[in-house]
Amino acid sequence: MKNDLKEGSANEVDAGSVDIKSGPMGTLFSVGAHLGYSKSKRHPSAKNYVFGSKNRVDIIDLEKTLVLLNKALDFVYSLAKDGKQILFVGNKYESRKVMAAAAERIAMPYFAERWIGGALTNFSEIKKRIAKFEDLLMKKEKGGLDVYTKKERGRIDKEIADLNRRFGGIVCMRKLPGALFVIDSKDEQIAIDEAKVVGIPVIAICSTDCNIKHVDYPIVANDSSIESIRFFVDKIVSAYQDALRGKVGRI
């Protein structure tokens, strides 16, 4: 992106001053990846990734976003080659369906409702809850709950539903994942803090209000638009799939 504006200038970016190219840059622009938050909400760590402002809204430097994205994709590729799982974490409304569907495409664990405290730092206890959920589900499917009264079955059904809501997305996570992939590192700070405690690297879509220094592989971009979220999530999934198929590809 080309512009003679300096950061902190009183002037604002206008559409004509931004060099939007075809290909990757044009694609990023078309999904709104360049739109950050208002300058007043900007985290200091995001300063170097801001191109300018328009109507007091930060405009993200998409050339830098592209570099960050490719670094993240390289890391995802290596994770897939090593057979490691990625835990998808996207509990904000805009990302829930996208993250759940994407994780299921490559059989990855996910949280798309709310983060469960201790999911990483107390994983031994989490595994027990998952085991109980699987046991109750198996008994129900095989008629093992028929020995209980109607009232008791109703109570067990409610317990199964609750366990499914809380742990259904991570049933396939038999051990700690190789990485977390997060939408909005500010919104998912608790998950990131847990990952840091147990030494798990974090990939995250971070808008300009996020502390980018908390993330190992930040991708500075719009983390609130469904179109932008879907674009980056699809790229992460594709990189993982490409590694499994022996392909090498970048945006």
Phi and psi in degrees as a GROMACS rama.xvg file:
@    title "Ramachandran Plot"
@    xaxis  label "Phi"
@    yaxis  label "Psi"
@TYPE xy
-121.932  133.845  LYS-2
-166.413  146.61  ASN-3
-92.4019  7.161  ASP-4
-70.2108  145.583  LEU-5
-105.715  149.333  LYS-6
-58.6504  133.203  GLU-7
92.0715  -2.6249  GLY-8
-63.3637  148.818  SER-9
-74.5745  -17.796  ALA-10
-73.4868  166.17  ASN-11
-122.882  153.856  GLU-12
-69.1088  135.012  VAL-13
-113.669  157.783  ASP-14
-56.9261  -34.7988  ALA-15
-72.358  -19.3963  GLY-16
-88.1427  -5.318  SER-17
-99.7292  125.529  VAL-18
-86.1782  93.2824  ASP-19
-95.236  118.66  ILE-20
-96.3634  167.195  LYS-21
-76.6309  173.933  SER-22
80.4341  -145.738  GLY-23
-54.6166  -44.4305  PRO-24
-63.7854  -42.5208  MET-25
-64.5816  -37.7362  GLY-26
-65.148  -45.3218  THR-27
-59.9758  -43.0262  LEU-28
-65.1917  -39.3229  PHE-29
-66.3257  -26.9647  SER-30
-93.5374  4.05068  VAL-31
78.1633  22.0389  GLY-32
-64.8327  -19.9811  ALA-33
-80.6998  -9.83772  HIS-34
-87.7005  113.872  LEU-35
-97.0119  -158.222  GLY-36
-95.1934  -179.403  TYR-37
-65.1504  152.653  SER-38
-58.3913  -31.8214  LYS-39
-66.1478  -22.473  SER-40
-96.6772  -1.39269  LYS-41
-64.8607  133.715  ARG-42
-82.3917  139.502  HIS-43
-52.6343  -33.2068  PRO-44
-67.2985  -16.6816  SER-45
-91.3263  -4.45096  ALA-46
-53.2593  -45.0182  LYS-47
-72.3617  -6.59899  ASN-48
-105.755  6.4079  TYR-49
-98.9911  126.563  VAL-50
-82.6461  -37.5753  PHE-51
176.53  -155.699  GLY-52
-144.837  153.701  SER-53
-140.829  123.07  LYS-54
52.6647  39.2983  ASN-55
68.4695  12.1224  ARG-56
-103.124  131.629  VAL-57
-64.7644  135.211  ASP-58
-106.074  118.573  ILE-59
-76.7598  140.79  ILE-60
-75.6932  102.787  ASP-61
-69.9497  -22.5533  LEU-62
-64.6433  -39.1382  GLU-63
-72.9985  -35.7663  LYS-64
-59.5066  -41.7598  THR-65
-62.599  -41.7217  LEU-66
-63.1938  -45.3613  VAL-67
-63.8439  -40.5743  LEU-68
-60.9206  -45.3869  LEU-69
-66.6556  -32.0955  ASN-70
-64.8646  -42.4884  LYS-71
-64.969  -40.1556  ALA-72
-66.0528  -37.1632  LEU-73
-60.147  -42.0936  ASP-74
-66.6064  -43.341  PHE-75
-60.9987  -41.8965  VAL-76
-57.5898  -44.2296  TYR-77
-67.0754  -36.2603  SER-78
-61.998  -45.5394  LEU-79
-63.3758  -41.3473  ALA-80
-61.3241  -33.0961  LYS-81
-88.386  1.45914  ASP-82
71.0463  26.8216  GLY-83
-95.6808  147.059  LYS-84
-84.456  155.566  GLN-85
-118.172  126.994  ILE-86
-88.7323  114.798  LEU-87
-83.0896  129.438  PHE-88
-131.084  109.19  VAL-89
-150.964  83.7924  GLY-90
-93.9723  -10.9615  ASN-91
-70.6631  152.915  LYS-92
-53.0775  -43.2051  TYR-93
-65.2385  -22.6654  GLU-94
-107.437  -10.692  SER-95
-55.5491  -58.2192  ARG-96
-66.0667  -39.2437  LYS-97
-62.9676  -46.3269  VAL-98
-68.2754  -42.7374  MET-99
-61.8529  -46.4233  ALA-100
-64.8281  -40.5031  ALA-101
-66.5747  -44.0706  ALA-102
-61.7885  -41.028  ALA-103
-66.7083  -28.8122  GLU-104
-61.5069  -32.6323  ARG-105
-118.661  21.1685  ILE-106
56.0481  44.5719  ALA-107
-103.591  151.827  MET-108
-72.9879  156.467  PRO-109
-157.164  156.159  TYR-110
-119.575  120.007  PHE-111
-133.467  22.6088  ALA-112
-129.042  -60.3186  GLU-113
-157.375  148.499  ARG-114
-72.2046  137.026  TRP-115
-96.8756  115.45  ILE-116
-55.1775  133.313  GLY-117
87.3902  3.9778  GLY-118
-56.9432  -29.1055  ALA-119
-109.983  -44.7372  LEU-120
-77.5159  -17.6175  THR-121
-130.269  47.4317  ASN-122
-64.1648  -28.8511  PHE-123
-60.6718  -38.4228  SER-124
-74.6003  -36.3323  GLU-125
-61.1949  -40.3466  ILE-126
-61.7729  -34.3863  LYS-127
-66.0763  -39.6968  LYS-128
-67.3395  -37.9396  ARG-129
-65.7742  -41.8322  ILE-130
-62.4003  -39.8825  ALA-131
-65.4698  -41.9269  LYS-132
-59.6806  -47.386  PHE-133
-64.1247  -38.3611  GLU-134
-65.2215  -46.8111  ASP-135
-64.5416  -39.7407  LEU-136
-64.5069  -42.3136  LEU-137
-64.9957  -43.0146  MET-138
-62.2435  -40.6855  LYS-139
-64.5174  -43.7162  LYS-140
-65.7465  -30.3159  GLU-141
-97.9914  8.24666  LYS-142
79.3522  14.6469  GLY-143
-71.5246  -11.6572  GLY-144
-94.2298  -0.264764  LEU-145
-65.9079  -19.8568  ASP-146
-74.9523  -13.0744  VAL-147
-89.1663  159.6  TYR-148
-71.1871  166.329  THR-149
-59.3085  -40.6367  LYS-150
-65.4428  -42.265  LYS-151
-66.9678  -38.4983  GLU-152
-64.9423  -36.8434  ARG-153
-62.6816  -41.182  GLY-154
-65.2384  -41.9023  ARG-155
-66.7588  -38.6119  ILE-156
-61.1568  -39.3343  ASP-157
-66.0374  -37.9068  LYS-158
-66.2472  -41.4636  GLU-159
-62.0079  -43.7408  ILE-160
-62.3736  -40.5268  ALA-161
-67.6931  -43.2699  ASP-162
-64.2743  -37.3949  LEU-163
-65.7076  -42.4568  ASN-164
-62.8828  -37.837  ARG-165
-86.5536  -38.4622  ARG-166
-122.289  -3.00085  PHE-167
-56.7514  -33.8768  GLY-168
-76.182  -14.8179  GLY-169
-116.823  17.5394  ILE-170
-57.4766  -34.2952  VAL-171
-80.0536  -2.53749  CYS-172
-89.5413  89.8236  MET-173
-82.3087  -17.5221  ARG-174
-147.809  172.837  LYS-175
-59.5505  139.275  LEU-176
-72.3447  166.515  PRO-177
-78.8967  -20.3331  GLY-178
-166.37  161.847  ALA-179
-106.753  141.1  LEU-180
-118.244  115.495  PHE-181
-119.098  140.516  VAL-182
-100.977  117.221  ILE-183
72.9234  87.9363  ASP-184
-64.1407  -26.6884  SER-185
-68.3426  -44.1382  LYS-186
-68.8115  -29.2103  ASP-187
-110.818  36.3927  GLU-188
-61.4601  -35.9348  GLN-189
-62.7937  -43.2704  ILE-190
-62.0147  -42.5696  ALA-191
-65.267  -41.1719  ILE-192
-60.5511  -41.8383  ASP-193
-64.6702  -40.6591  GLU-194
-60.7654  -40.4388  ALA-195
-63.0455  -40.5917  LYS-196
-60.3976  -41.5774  VAL-197
-97.3043  5.42095  VAL-198
77.308  31.3952  GLY-199
-99.512  124.143  ILE-200
-67.8851  152.448  PRO-201
-121.216  130.791  VAL-202
-105.025  134.128  ILE-203
-150.007  142.107  ALA-204
-82.8933  117.856  ILE-205
-124.127  124.07  CYS-206
-84.7169  -174.318  SER-207
-73.368  -7.43282  THR-208
-93.1544  1.49727  ASP-209
-94.9056  152.06  CYS-210
-84.4976  98.1745  ASN-211
-67.3769  -24.8695  ILE-212
-66.9855  -17.2224  LYS-213
-80.4608  -6.19227  HIS-214
-115.34  134.921  VAL-215
-71.5415  -42.4276  ASP-216
-127.959  77.8678  TYR-217
-77.3341  145.163  PRO-218
-122.859  102.025  ILE-219
-78.0216  113.117  VAL-220
-168.596  172.436  ALA-221
-60.8873  118.224  ASN-222
-109.245  16.5071  ASP-223
-118.854  -21.1299  SER-224
-83.2135  130.644  SER-225
-60.0195  -39.2409  ILE-226
-64.0118  -42.8326  GLU-227
-66.7391  -45.567  SER-228
-58.3952  -47.6537  ILE-229
-60.4381  -40.4636  ARG-230
-58.7151  -51.4357  PHE-231
-70.052  -37.8098  PHE-232
-62.6153  -43.1451  VAL-233
-61.6371  -36.6202  ASP-234
-66.356  -40.2272  LYS-235
-63.9538  -46.3087  ILE-236
-62.1181  -44.2021  VAL-237
-63.0132  -38.4161  SER-238
-63.7521  -40.4405  ALA-239
-65.3387  -44.394  TYR-240
-64.8072  -40.4615  GLN-241
-60.5152  -40.2552  ASP-242
-62.966  -41.1792  ALA-243
-66.4852  -29.5907  LEU-244
-92.4668  -2.44694  ARG-245
79.0919  17.2129  GLY-246
-94.5423  155.914  LYS-247
-125.43  122.21  VAL-248
-153.23  146.931  GLY-249
-133.269  163.384  ARG-250
